Amino acid sequence: MKELAPQQRRHSVAKKTKNKTTKKLLEATPKKLHREPTKKKIAKHVLSKLATPSDANEVDKNLTFDVSDLIRAEEGQSREFHLEVSEDFDPKDFTLKSDISTDVIFMKTEHGISVQLENFTYDINTSCCRCLKVYVQKMAIPEANRIFLFLRPKDITDIEDIYTTDLKRMEVDLRNMFRQEILLHFDAFPVCSPSCRGLCPVCGKDLNKAKCGHNPVEQVDNPHAQEESVLPFQGLKNMIRSKK
């Protein structure tokens, strides 16, 4: 038998050690569980206890959950609970004005932990696309789902689309999943009210408060004259300048 080179022997030993470590993690005894789930039934699946967030004293750990019992469970086993949590995301992305409320279902699959959200609701600060007023919008997402893989795939096209289970700590972190769902469900054209009249395109005055006296811009035959006379955002530009 051909003897392996020293470098090949080291690679072979490292690969075997990695496989043994992963196997031990998947067969490890789960941590002690702390919280009872709600008594809502799931068809064909048996409910059992589910852990609270890993460290309830840390804000950034509010959405990290112990899934050691599911990792050892048979495929198809699930856990369900209701979650209401206050989370501080990057204010550059959005600003929440309420707690996030949702039903969460964890399920063991062949390749990872499936996480399903139902009745995902929250209030968020939004700017009206007509009058630019900032108002609080109530949002409701009926359902969302992600798979938290046990092993990271070799070929990754978009790191934001990959979710993995932390096998060392036996945990899943839902923070990025929640953030993505909120960003994906932004209203393209939010309005504070269906009857919002918006801003006057001439002077920029809020037409919901009072009329400004300007008439709708009339079309002119000369395109060059129209270019000089029709400035629909001139009023808004003047208003922004006056606030500086």
N, C-alpha and C positions, 0 to 999 in steps of 0.2 A: 504493500500500500504506500502511495506517495505521501511523504511527510509534508505537513503544512508549514509554510514559512512562518516565522515569528509574528509578523503583522497579521497574517490570516488567522493564526491561533488566538491572538488577542481579540480580534473582531468576533470570532466564534464564541469565545467565553463571554464577552460583553453582551452578545445577542441572547445567549442562554440565561444570563443573569437578569436581563430586562424582562424576558418572558416569565421567569419565575416570580419576579417582583410584582408584575401585573396580575398574575394568577393569585398571589397572596392577598393583594388588595381587594380583588373581587370576592375572595372567600373569607375575608376578615370578619370578625364578630362585630355587629353594628353597635353604635353608641347607644347609650340609654336615651329613650324617647321621653318627651316632656309634655306634649299637649294632645288632647283629644280632638279629633276632627269633628265637624258638624255631622249630624245624624242623617244627612241626605244619602239615599241609597244609590248605588251604581249597579246596573244590571250585569249579572254574571261575574261580578268581582267582589271579593271579600275586603271589607274595610278593616284597617288596624290603625294603631297610633302613629302619629307623624310628629316629627320634631319641630320645635319652634325655630326661629332664625338662630343662627349659630351664636351670635352675640347681640342680644337685644339692647345692650348699652351703647353700642356703636351705630351711628346713623347709617354708615356705609355698609352695615351688615344686616340691615332690616330685611333685605330680600335674598339672603343666603340661607339655604335650608339643608338640613342633614337628611340624606337619602340612603344611609347605610343599610336600612332594612330592605329597601327596594332592590338595591344592588345584589343582595343575596337571595331575593325572592325569585319565584318562577316567572317566566315571561307571561305578561298579561295581567299581573297583579297591579293594583292601583291604590292610591291614597287620595283623599279629597278633603278640602277644608276651605273655609271662608277667610278672606284676608282683607283687612283694612289697615293701610299703612301710610304714614307721612314720609315722603322721600324728597330730598333736595337734589334735583338734577342741575345740570349746567344752565344758569339763567340766560346764557346766550342762545340756547335752543328754545326754551319756553319757560313760563312761570306757572306752576300749579297753584290754584287757589283753594284746593280742598284735598282731603285724603284720597288715595286710590282705593277703590272698593272692587273686589272681584272674587269669584269662585275659582279655585285652583285644583286641577286634577293632575297628579303625577302617575305615570304608568311605566312599568318596566317593559322594554322592547328588546329585540335581539341585539341591537347595536347601541342602545343608550336608554336614557330616561325621556319619555315623551311628557311635555308640559303643555297642558291645555288651559286657557283662560276663558271663562264665561262671564257675561254681564260685567265687563270691564268698564267702570265708570269713573269720571273725575271732572273737575271744573278747571278751566284754563283761561288765562288772559289772552285776549285776541283783539286785533285792530280791525275795525270796520273798513271795508274796502271803498265805501261811499263817502263817509264823513270823517274817517281816520280816528274816530273815537275808540279808546280802549275800553273793552267791556268783558265781562265774565261769561264764557260760553260753556254750557253743560255738554259733555261728550259721553257717548255710550258705544262701546265696541262689543257686538254680540259674541264674537268668538275669535280666538287667536291660538296658534299652535307652533311649537318649536320642538326639535329633537336635540337633546343634550348628549352628544356622542361620548362613548367610553374612550375611543381612540381617535386622535386627530387625523384626518385624511392627508395623504401625501401631497396631492395636487389641490391647492387652494387658490381659487380665482378671486374671491372676495372674503377677507378675514372677518368682515362684519356679518357675514351670513353663516359663520361657523360658530356653533355653541358646543361646549364640551363639559363633561362632568369631571369635577376635581376628585380623582380616585384616591389621592393621598389623604384628603380630608373627608372624603365621602360626602361631598356637597355639590349643590347646583346654585349658581348665582343668577337670579332673575332680573337684576338691575338693567342690563343692556337690552333684554327682551322687552321690558316695560318701556324703556326709552324709545326703542325703535317703533313700537306700536303707536305711541303717542305722536311721533313725527310722521308716520305713514298716514295717520288719520286727520291731519290738518285740513280744515276746510279751504278749498282753493279760492273761493270768493265769499268770505264771511261778512255778514251784515248784522248790525246791532238790532235791526228791526226790518221786516219786509216793507214797511212804509217809509223807511229812511230816504230822505230827499237828497242827501249828500251835500257837497260843497258847490257853490256857484263857480262855474268855469272861468268867469271874468274877474271877480273880486276875491274869491275864496271864502266867502261868508258861509257859515253853517245854515243851510236853508231849513233845517228842522226848528231853529230858534226864531227866525224871522225872514221875511222876504227882503231881497236887496234891491229890487226894482229893475234889474237887468233882464232884457228880453233874450230869448234863445238866439244864438248866433245865426244870422241869415247867410245863405250861400250866395256867393258872387260869381260872376261869369269869368272874370279875369283870374286865372290861377295864381299869378304873381301878387295881385292885390289881396287875394284870399290868404296867401301865405303871410302877408304883412298884418292883416286885420284879425285873422282867426288864430288866437293863441289860447287854447282851452285850459292850459295849465299856468298861464301867466299870474292869475289871481293866487293860486296855491304857492307859486314861487315867491310872490311879494309877501304873503303871509309868513312863510318860513324865514325870509330875510328880516322881517320886523321883529321876530322872536329872538334873533341872534343879538 
